[in-house]
Amino acid sequence: MEDTVVSTAPHTGETRGPTAGGPTLPQRRELRTEVPGPRSRELLERKRMHVADGVGNALPVFVVAAGGGVLVDVDGNSLIDLGSGIAVTSVGNAAPAVVRRVQEQVAAFTHTCFMVTPYEGYVEVCEALAELTPGDHAKKSALFNSGAEAVENAVKVARVATGRYGVAVVDHAYHGRTNLTMAMTAKNMPYKHGFGPFAGEIYRAPMSYPLRDGLDGAQAAARTIDVLEKQAGADNLACLVIEPVLGEGGFVVPAPGYLPALAAWCRENGVLLVADEIQSGFCRTGDWFACHDEGVVPDLVTTAKGMAGGLPLAAVTGRAELMDAVHAGGLGGTYGGNPVACAAALGAIEEMRTHDLAGRAREIGALMERRLTAIAAEHPVVAQVRGRGAMMAVELCTPGSTGPQGPAPDAARTAAIAARCHAAGVVVLTCGTWGNVMRFLPSLAIGDDLLEEAFDVVAEAFAATA
């Protein structure tokens, strides 16, 4: 595709107001070179010289500008972004309220460490989390830097509050890359391979996976509970940590009734339910949090990714009496709740409220489901279209195949389709235990016409690899 130029008409309307990228960054797909282009390849060589090989890239284009639904690289290519930095830039890469609040905070001060001399922004974020997370009980929060930190600290809170040590997780889960969260994560490669030994007292049970187990919610929950009671015993478990919609594990949406049944079992047995909403939270699934869909109220919620418009911030929010069980000084960290990141979070929440981005996620989800269902009708390799809101996926399997875990995953076709999309200027991500799931996480600021064009490219990639 050397010297290929693909140019589309610019996106002229801002579907949800100023979050759609602003007038200075045209919302269009435009390829001036192959992808990656010559300048990106030069920078990739520098990366190879100075950045550890263990840090990979889905698409090695080096970005100089981003906003709305596009990324602009150093070669002048404008790519449609269906990844949002793995659900991080949900409000866009430079949302006005985020930029304004960050600029104001940077001009005032960049850091003091909240544990040394506190500041109001940290408290404001915790107030917002108490209002937005599921449940109307009294809540408190602690702020951290990353999702893995949030999960690890939720486990700390649960252990202190219950006096127990066991941690229950489910198959296909992803919770992070620290030693404890690697133990909680199901997938070996690339997340765990060679990094053990891992933290103990982690018990894993099957997850509801409708495509592969054929169970309804009650049946799947009974299976999960049976395994946990046999392996650990409910009296030994401090918490059950679960993603309401699986993220890296394949965007698996559990069967209706599964999460409520687990929540009831947790309440009956004094096991704290920890909802890992790091990827599914902050309007991504069409609600502020994925737990809202079935009215599940967790004891603790972990958040990160989309909460701060691209700046590193994470949180544990939970019942006040649980959060207060930890002794003074037991929670925190030098950078946790950095004032600039807090300002970004307040800006992101402002954007979500002002532009009803939960509603926009539902609109985006309907569009993506329509396009993906049409692709599935043409290509039997698509075993399932699934997701919720602007968190959609397709799982690719060998047509007609069966096995002990359901249809045979087709990771090769998945990778080939993703590569075709990348070459054509559309950023897509893959995931799943077997690497056979294509996931779609566009910014909630993207316009419908840009999204339609992106799925034209996805459809062409399916056809070209058939």
N, C-alpha and C positions, 0 to 999 in steps of 0.2 A: 504494500500500500504506500510505497515511497512517493512523496510529492502529491499524494491524494488530497483533494480539498473537498470536504463535504460541508455545505453551509445550509442552514435552515432559516426560515423567517424568524425574526426575534419574537419572543413572547411579549406581547404588547400590553396585556392586562395583568394586574397584580391581584390574583384571586382572593387573597386574604389581607389586603392592605399592604403597609410598608414593609412587612416581614418578607415580602416576596423578592427581596434582593436589591431593591433600590434602582434608580435610573442609571447609575454609573456602571452597572454590570449587566449587559444585555443577556436576557434569558434565552439562549439558543445553543444548539449543538453546532460546532464549527471545527472541522479538522483541517489544519494547514499543513500538517506533516503526518507521517505514520505515527502510531502510538505504541511505545514511547518515541518521541522525536529525538533529534540529534543532541539538543541541549540537555534533555533529561538523561540521555545515555551517558553524556559526559559527567553529569552529576552522579549518576549511578556508579561510575568507575571510582569517583572520589569516595562514595559511600563504602564501596568494597574495600578501599584502602584503610578507612578509618572507623567504620562502624562495625560492631561485632556481627558475624554472619548469622548468629542466632536471632537477630532482629530482621524479620522478613517484610515483604511488601506484597499486597494483593495485586497492585498495578504500579510499577515504578515510574510514575510521572511526577515531576516535582512542581508543586502548586505555588502560584504567586498571588492568586486572588480567588475568592469564593464567595458565593452568596445566592440566596434563593434556592435554585435547584442545579446550579452549575459550579464546576471547578475550572479554573483557567490555569494552564501549565506554562512552563518557561518557554515553550515553543509556540505559544499563542493559540494552542488548541483549547476549545471550550467543550468540556465534557459534561454530560448529564449525570448527576450524582444520585444513585439509588442506594447509597450506603450510609450517608450522614455520619461518617467517622464512627461507624458501628453504633448508630442511634444516639450519638452525642449532640450533633448540631440540629436538633429537632426544630428550633426556632429560626434556623438559618445560621450561616457562618459569621454574619456580622449584623445581627438584628439591632435595630436602632436603640431600643431600651437597654440592651446589654452594653452596646458601645458607649452610650451616654453615661450609664452608671459606672462602668469600669474606668472611663476617662476621669470622671469626678473623683473616684476613690484613689486612683494612681496619683493624681495631683495632690491629694491630702496626705496619704501615707500608704506604703505598700505592705507593711508588716509590723507587728509588735509582738506577736505570739499571744493568743487569747489566754493562755494559761499564766502569762506574766502580767499583761495589762489588757483587759478586755475592751471591746468596742461594740457599738450598737448593731452593726450589720450582722454579726453572728447571731445575736438574739432575735433579730428580725427574721432571719432564715428559719430559726427554730420555731418561731411563732407561725410562720407560713406553713411549715411542715405539720404542725399540730392541727391546723385548720384543714389541710388538704388530704392528709392520709386517712385511710378508712377508720370509721368508728368515731363516736362522739364522747369518748371517755377522756379523762385528763391525760395529756401526753407530754413527754419531754424528749429532747434530741441531743445527740452529740455529733459533731462534724469531723470529717476526716478527709483524706485526699483521693482515695480510689475505692472502687467497688469491693475489691478484695479486703481492704482495710475495714470497710463497713461490715462485711460478713464476719470477719474475724472478731470484731468488737461486739457484734450481736451475740456470737457464741460466748464471749466472755461475760456479757450481761446475763445471758440465760444460765450459765453455770453458777454464777454467784447467787442469782435470784432463787434458783431451785435447789442448790446444794447438790446437784447431780452433774455428771460429766459426759454422759453419752450424747452423741450428735447423730441424728438421723437425716439421711439425704436420699435422693431417688436416682434411679438409673438415668443416663443421658444428661445429668445435671452439669452445669458449669458455674463455678462460684469464685474462681480467681486463680492466681499464680503464686501466692505465698505458700509456705509449707503446709499450714493448716488447710487453706482453701484448695490446694492441689489435692490433698487427701479427700476433700469433699467433692471435687470434680471427678466425673466419671471417665472422661476420654483420656486415654494414655498419650497418643501422639497428636499434636506436639507438646501438650501441656505438662505431662508428668514423666515422660520417658527419660530415664537416667537420673532423675532428680531425687529419688528416695534415699533413705527411708522417710516415710511421712508420719505425721501426727497420728496417734492412736485414738481409740474410742469413737471411730466413725463407722456407722452402720448404714448399709445401702439396701434399699428395697426397690422393687419394680415400680415404674411410673405408668400412669395411664397413657397409652399410645394407641389410639383407636385404629389406625391403619394396620398395626402389627399384632394387637392382642384381641381385637374384636369384642372387648368387654365394655359394658356400660359403666357409668360412674360408680355405682354402688359396688359392682363386682370388682372393679379395679381397685377401689379403696379397700375392700375387704382383703384383697391379695396383698396390698402394701402393708396393711396393719398386721396381717398374719405373719409376714416375714419379720417385721420389726419386733413383734412380741416374742417370736421364737429366737431371734438372733440376740436381742438386747434386753427385752423385758421393759415394759412401759415405765416401771418404777425407776429404771436406771437412766432414762433419757431426759436430758435437760431441754432439748428442743428438736423440732423437725424443721429443717430449712428447705424451702422449696420455691422454685420459680413458678408463678401462676400460669405463665406461658413460657415454655422452655426457650432459651435463647440459642446459645451455641449448639445445644443438643438437637436443634432442628426445627425450632418454632412449633413445637408440638403443643397443641391445645388439648388439655385433658378432657375426657368425656364429661358432659354436664353431671353435676352432683358429686364428682370426685373430690374437689377441694372442700366443699361443705362437709362431706363425710369425714375427711381427715381432720378438719377443724373441730368437729364435734368430738372425735376420739381424743384429740389433744386436750380439750377442755376437761373431759371426763377423767383423764389420767394425769393431769398436772404437767403435761408436756407443753412447752411454749411453742407456738406456731410462729415461725419467722418467714415472712414473705420476702423473697429476693426479687424486688421490683427494679433492679438496677437497669435492665434493658427494657422492661415493659412499662415502666412508670413515666409520669409526666406527659400524659396525653397520648402516648404512642399508640395504645390499643383502642383509642376512641373514648376512654374514660381517663380521669386523672391517674387512676391506678388500675391495673388489670383485675385486682381483687374485687373491685366494685361490680364487676359483671354478674357475680352470683352472690353479692352481699357478704362475702367472707371478710371478717374483721380479725386480722392477725394480732398477735401480742406485740411483735416487733416487725418493723419494715426497714429494709435496707434500700438506699437509693444512691444514685450517682449518675453517670452518663448524661442524660438529657436535662438534668436539673440546673446546669450552670452555663448553658450556651457555648460550651467548648472549653471552659476553664476547669481545672481539676478540683472537684468538690464531691464529697460523699457524706452520707448521714446514716445514723441509726436512730429511728424514731419509735418510741414504744410507750406502753402504759407507764405512767409516772412512777408508780411504786416499784416497777421492775427496774427502770433506768436508775432510780435512786438507791437501789440495793448495792451498787458498787461504791466503794469507799472513795473519798476525795483523792484525786490524783491517779485513780485507776483507769481513767479514760482520758484520751487526749493525744497530743503529738505536736511537734514543733510547728508544722505548717497546717495542721488541721483547722479548717474554717478560716483560711487566709482571708483577709478583708477584701482583696480584689476579687477573689473567687466568690465570696458572699455577695458582693455587689453584682457580679454577673448573674448569680442565681436569682436575685431579686429582679433583675432586668428580664431574665428568661420567664419567670413567673408572671411578670407584668405583660409580656408579649402573649403568653398563653391565655391569660384572662381577657385581655383587650380584643384579641382576634379569635376567641373561641377555638383554640387549636385542637381541643378534644373533638369538637364537631367537625373541624377540617380533617382530622385523622379518619373519621368515619367516611367522609366523602372520598378521600384518597383510597381507603380500603375498598369501597364499593367499585371504584374505577379499576383498581388492580385486580380485584376478584373477577370482574367481568372479562378483562383482558386475559388473565391467566386461565380462566375456565375455557375461553375460546381456544387458547393454545393447547390445553389438555385434550379438547375434542379432536384436534388434528394430530396429536402426537401421543400414542399410547404409552410412551416412556414415562409420562407424568402419572404417577400412581395416586397422587393426592394434591389438591390445592387446599391450603389451610392458612390460618392466621386470624388475626383480629385487628381491625382498624388499619393503621399504616405500618403493620408488622405482619407481612404476608410472605408465604413461601410456597414452593412446589417441591415435592419429593420425587426423584427420578429413580425408577426401578426397571429391570428387564421385563418387558411385557410378558405376561403369562407365567412368570416364574413363581414358585412357592418354596417355602423352607420353614424350618422351625421358628424363625422370627419373621415370617411373612415374605413378601416379594423381595427378590435379590436386588440390592442397591446397585445403581449404575453411576459410580463416581467418575468414570472416564468421560461419559457423555456430559455429565454436569460440568466438569472442568473444561471440556471443549466448548460448550455453550458460553461459559463465562469468558473464555479467551476471545471468542468471536465478538461478544458484547464490548469487551475492552478495546479491541482493535477498531471497533466502529464508534467509539467515543461515549460509551455508557458504562459507568462504574457499577458493577454488581458484586455481591459477596456470596460465598458458599458457606455451608455449615453442616451440622449433623454428625452423628457418631461415625457414620460411614463415608462422610464427605460427599453425599449425594443429594444435598438439599440446596436449592438456590433461594436466598432470602432477600427480601426487598424492604428497605428502610429509608424511603425518601424523606427529605426535609418536609415538615408540615407547612413550609413556606413555598413549596413548589407549585407552579401553575398547572392546570389540567392539560393544556395543549403540549407543554413540555413533557409531562408524564405520558401522554398518549404517544408522543414520538419515541420516548424511551422504550415503550413496550412494542412499538413497531420494530425496533431494533432487536429486542428480545425474541419476538416472533420470527424474525429473519434468521437469527442465530439458531433457533430450534430447527428451522427448515434446512439451513445450510449444513447441519451436522446429522441430519436424519440418515 
